[in-house]
Amino acid sequence: MLNINPSRRISAADALKHPWIC
């Protein structure tokens, strides 16, 4: 998974907004 911001957790909503994030 691509962690753009280590302090920020990628939630399911963000995953849906950014499909390119595996």
C-alpha positions in Angstrom: 0.0 0.0 0.0 1.2 3.5 -0.8 1.6 5.6 2.3 1.7 9.2 1.1 1.5 10.5 4.7 2.8 8.2 7.4 0.8 10.1 10.0 -2.4 9.6 8.0 -4.2 6.3 7.6 -5.8 5.6 4.3 -9.4 4.8 5.1 -11.9 2.8 2.9 -13.3 6.1 1.7 -9.9 7.3 0.5 -9.3 4.0 -1.2 -12.5 4.4 -3.1 -11.6 7.9 -4.0 -8.1 6.8 -5.2 -8.5 3.4 -6.9 -4.9 3.6 -8.1 -3.8 3.1 -4.5 -3.3 -0.7 -4.1 
